[in-house]
Amino acid sequence: MIFAAKLAEVPLWGKKLITVNGEEVVLINDNGTISACENYCPHQGSTMLAGIVKEGVISCPRHGWHYDLQSGTCTDHPGYTLKTYQVEVVGDDIMIEL
């Protein structure tokens, strides 16, 4: 696991865009649960940083497709998968597995 950000940098209900090893990753604080996913929707490349998050699901801002933040599965079109990353919070540090 590698350091991604400090916990305070991703406020409750907030998101933060980071770049790790050349990959854009969105860190998400969904009611105290930290998740991480790729920044671009696998459908047509919209930025997921602008997506709406609710109860462990992020919606693409372009077409509203829903992706589970744990598995990356698209609940609307199962043939599409959003890349997600394993997250661990260690003290005040958010760590992710690329």
C-alpha positions as CSV (number, residue, x, y, z in Angstrom):
1,M,0.0,0.0,0.0
2,I,1.1,3.5,-0.7
3,F,0.3,6.9,0.8
4,A,-2.5,8.7,-1.0
5,A,-3.5,11.6,1.3
6,K,-4.2,12.7,4.8
7,L,-7.7,11.9,6.1
8,A,-8.4,15.6,6.8
9,E,-7.9,16.3,3.0
10,V,-11.0,14.3,2.2
11,P,-13.8,15.9,4.3
12,L,-17.0,14.1,5.1
13,W,-19.1,13.8,1.9
14,G,-16.1,15.2,-0.1
15,K,-13.8,14.0,-2.8
16,K,-10.1,14.7,-3.7
17,L,-8.3,14.1,-7.0
18,I,-4.8,12.7,-6.6
19,T,-2.2,11.4,-9.1
20,V,-0.3,8.2,-8.1
21,N,2.2,6.6,-10.4
22,G,0.7,8.6,-13.3
23,E,-2.9,7.5,-12.6
24,E,-5.6,9.9,-11.6
25,V,-7.4,8.6,-8.6
26,V,-10.5,10.0,-6.8
27,L,-10.6,9.6,-3.1
28,I,-14.1,9.7,-1.7
29,N,-15.4,10.1,1.9
30,D,-19.0,8.7,1.8
31,N,-20.4,9.2,5.3
32,G,-17.0,8.3,6.9
33,T,-16.1,5.4,4.6
34,I,-13.1,6.2,2.4
35,S,-13.1,4.7,-1.2
36,A,-10.9,5.2,-4.2
37,C,-11.6,4.8,-7.9
38,E,-10.2,5.8,-11.3
39,N,-11.1,9.3,-12.4
40,Y,-12.5,8.5,-15.8
41,C,-15.8,6.6,-16.5
42,P,-15.1,3.5,-18.5
43,H,-18.1,4.3,-20.7
44,Q,-17.1,7.6,-22.3
45,G,-14.4,9.0,-20.2
46,S,-16.3,11.6,-18.0
47,T,-14.5,12.7,-14.9
48,M,-15.8,10.8,-11.9
49,L,-14.6,13.6,-9.7
50,A,-17.8,15.4,-10.7
51,G,-19.9,12.3,-9.9
52,I,-22.6,12.1,-7.2
53,V,-21.9,9.6,-4.4
54,K,-24.6,8.0,-2.3
55,E,-24.5,4.9,-0.1
56,G,-21.4,3.4,-1.7
57,V,-22.3,4.1,-5.3
58,I,-20.9,6.8,-7.6
59,S,-22.9,8.1,-10.6
60,C,-21.2,9.2,-13.8
61,P,-22.0,12.9,-14.4
62,R,-22.5,12.4,-18.1
63,H,-25.1,9.6,-18.3
64,G,-25.8,8.8,-14.7
65,W,-24.5,5.2,-14.8
66,H,-24.0,3.8,-11.3
67,Y,-20.8,2.1,-10.1
68,D,-20.4,0.3,-6.9
69,L,-17.3,1.8,-5.1
70,Q,-16.2,-1.5,-3.7
71,S,-16.3,-3.8,-6.7
72,G,-16.4,-1.2,-9.5
73,T,-19.4,-3.0,-11.1
74,C,-21.8,-0.9,-13.1
75,T,-25.3,-1.7,-11.9
76,D,-26.9,-0.3,-15.0
77,H,-24.6,-1.9,-17.6
78,P,-22.7,-4.9,-16.2
79,G,-20.3,-5.0,-19.1
80,Y,-18.6,-1.9,-17.7
81,T,-16.4,-1.8,-14.6
82,L,-14.9,1.2,-12.9
83,K,-11.4,0.5,-11.6
84,T,-11.4,0.7,-7.8
85,Y,-8.6,0.5,-5.3
86,Q,-8.3,-1.1,-1.9
87,V,-8.1,1.5,0.8
88,E,-6.8,1.4,4.3
89,V,-6.8,4.2,6.8
90,V,-3.8,4.1,9.1
91,G,-4.0,6.8,11.8
92,D,-4.4,10.0,9.8
93,D,-3.1,8.5,6.5
94,I,-5.1,7.1,3.6
95,M,-3.3,4.3,2.0
96,I,-4.3,2.7,-1.4
97,E,-3.2,-0.4,-3.2
98,L,-2.6,0.2,-6.9
